[in-house]
């Protein structure tokens, strides 16, 4: 814990914790994505770092006999970001940086918006690119996938199960190839 120095345009709000009267300290978060514990006033607060769970900053508190894990980005969004409707239940980081919990970087989103946002993250795009050029450990390659796509396009074709057995892959993999989820970059020329 370090002493608190206010940032320019920083606004603090008390965290909404169940059974917070059982806590020795009070907690607050700011629109700059920081969290503190304090006794009397925010000015005497101590900056907390929290822990990290899957890249997200988490604050663990124990009022009474129950633990609560508070995800910092959700708490900042709850207190500082306007919710776009009932279906907006997820909080996304606009810049895809899970450590940047500033209110300006957070947005409430629907499940569909959150999933689309995840697919456009630089890490996900880099992973897809690496997979596209991967050669080791693959059952399929571009020429096998072209053959599969030709078979899938034939009228009176074999069943999905038969095609999967022929290429020693799962039927799910076939459906992913057919829908373009996997191997979309391989086309029939």
C-alpha positions in Angstrom: 0.0 0.0 0.0 1.2 3.5 -0.8 0.0 6.9 0.2 -2.6 8.6 -2.0 -1.8 11.4 -4.4 -4.8 12.7 -6.3 -4.7 12.7 -10.1 -6.0 15.5 -12.2 -9.8 15.3 -12.6 -10.0 12.2 -10.4 -13.4 11.5 -8.8 -13.8 9.0 -5.9 -16.9 7.0 -5.0 -17.5 4.5 -2.2 -17.6 0.9 -3.3 -20.9 -0.8 -2.8 -20.0 -3.8 -0.7 -22.5 -6.2 1.0 -22.3 -6.1 4.8 -19.7 -3.2 4.6 -20.5 -2.2 8.2 -18.6 -5.4 9.2 -15.4 -4.0 7.6 -12.8 -2.1 9.6 -12.0 0.1 6.6 -14.0 1.7 3.9 -13.2 1.3 0.2 -13.5 3.6 -2.8 -12.7 3.5 -6.5 -12.0 6.4 -8.8 -12.9 7.2 -12.4 -9.1 6.7 -13.1 -9.5 3.0 -12.2 -7.8 3.1 -8.8 -9.0 1.6 -5.5 -8.2 2.7 -2.0 -9.0 1.7 1.6 -9.5 4.5 4.2 -10.7 5.1 7.7 -12.0 8.7 8.0 -11.6 10.5 4.6 -10.5 9.6 1.1 -7.5 11.9 1.5 -6.0 9.6 4.2 -6.6 6.6 1.9 -4.0 4.0 1.0 -3.8 2.9 -2.6 -4.4 -0.8 -3.1 -3.1 -3.0 -6.0 -5.5 -5.9 -5.6 -4.7 -9.3 -7.2 -4.9 -10.5 -10.7 -7.3 -13.1 -12.0 -7.1 -13.9 -15.7 -5.6 -10.5 -16.3 -8.3 -8.6 -14.4 -7.6 -6.6 -11.2 -9.6 -8.1 -8.3 -10.1 -6.8 -4.8 -10.9 -9.4 -2.2 -12.7 -8.2 0.9 -14.1 -10.1 3.8 -17.1 -8.5 5.5 -18.5 -10.7 8.3 -17.8 -14.3 7.4 -18.0 -14.1 3.6 -15.4 -13.3 1.0 -16.3 -11.0 -1.9 -14.1 -10.8 -5.0 -14.7 -7.4 -6.7 -13.5 -7.0 -10.2 -12.2 -3.5 -10.4 -13.3 -2.8 -14.0 -16.9 -3.8 -13.1 -17.0 -1.6 -10.0 -15.6 1.4 -11.9 -18.2 0.8 -14.7 -21.0 0.4 -12.2 -20.2 3.7 -10.5 -19.0 5.9 -13.5 -20.3 4.5 -16.8 -23.8 4.8 -18.1 -25.5 1.4 -18.7 -27.0 1.1 -22.2 -30.0 -1.0 -21.2 -31.0 -4.2 -19.5 -29.1 -6.5 -21.8 -25.8 -4.7 -21.3 -24.5 -7.0 -18.6 -20.8 -7.1 -19.6 -18.0 -4.6 -19.2 -15.4 -4.3 -21.9 -12.1 -2.5 -22.1 -12.2 -0.4 -25.3 -8.4 -0.7 -25.7 -8.4 -4.4 -24.9 -6.0 -3.7 -21.9 -7.5 -5.5 -18.8 -5.3 -3.3 -16.6 -6.6 0.0 -18.0 -9.6 0.4 -15.7 -10.2 4.1 -16.3 -13.9 4.9 -16.7 -13.2 6.4 -20.1 -11.8 3.1 -21.3 -14.8 1.0 -20.0 -18.2 0.4 -21.7 -21.2 -1.7 -20.8 -22.0 -4.2 -23.6 -24.4 -6.9 -24.5 -23.2 -10.5 -24.8 -23.0 -10.2 -28.6 -21.1 -6.9 -28.4 -18.6 -8.4 -25.9 -18.0 -11.4 -28.0 -17.4 -9.3 -31.1 -15.1 -7.1 -29.1 -13.1 -10.1 -28.0 -12.7 -11.3 -31.6 -11.2 -8.0 -32.6 -8.6 -7.9 -29.8 -5.0 -7.7 -30.9 -4.1 -10.8 -29.0 -6.9 -12.8 -30.7 -6.0 -11.5 -34.1 -2.3 -12.4 -33.5 -3.3 -15.9 -32.4 -5.4 -16.4 -35.5 -2.5 -15.3 -37.7 -0.1 -17.7 -35.9 -2.6 -20.5 -36.3 -3.1 -19.7 -40.0 0.7 -20.2 -40.6 1.2 -23.1 -38.2 2.5 -26.2 -39.8 3.4 -28.6 -36.9 0.8 -30.7 -35.2 -2.0 -30.2 -37.7 -4.1 -33.0 -39.1 -5.1 -30.7 -42.0 -3.3 -28.5 -44.4 -4.5 -26.2 -47.2 -4.7 -28.9 -49.9 -6.7 -31.3 -47.6 -9.1 -28.5 -46.7 -9.6 -27.7 -50.4 -10.5 -31.4 -50.9 -12.9 -31.2 -48.0 -14.5 -28.1 -49.4 -14.9 -29.7 -52.8 -16.6 -32.8 -51.2 -18.9 -30.5 -49.1 -20.0 -28.6 -52.3 -20.9 -31.8 -54.3 -24.5 -32.7 -54.5 -25.3 -36.2 -53.1 -22.1 -36.0 -51.2 -21.0 -38.3 -48.4 -22.4 -37.8 -44.9 -20.5 -35.5 -42.5 -19.5 -38.5 -40.5 -18.0 -40.3 -43.5 -16.0 -37.2 -44.5 -14.8 -36.7 -41.0 -13.6 -40.4 -40.8 -11.9 -40.1 -44.2 -9.8 -37.1 -43.0 -9.5 -38.3 -39.4 -11.1 -35.2 -38.0 -14.2 -34.5 -35.9 -17.6 -33.7 -37.4 -17.4 -30.4 -35.4 -14.3 -29.5 -37.3 -16.1 -30.1 -40.6 -19.0 -27.9 -39.5 -16.4 -25.2 -38.6 -14.8 -25.5 -42.0 -18.2 -25.4 -43.7 -19.3 -22.3 -41.8 -16.0 -20.5 -42.4 -15.1 -20.4 -38.7 -12.0 -22.4 -39.4 -9.8 -22.4 -42.6 -11.8 -19.5 -44.1 -8.6 -18.3 -45.8 -8.5 -21.4 -47.9 -10.7 -21.0 -51.0 -11.5 -23.2 -54.0 -9.7 -21.6 -57.0 
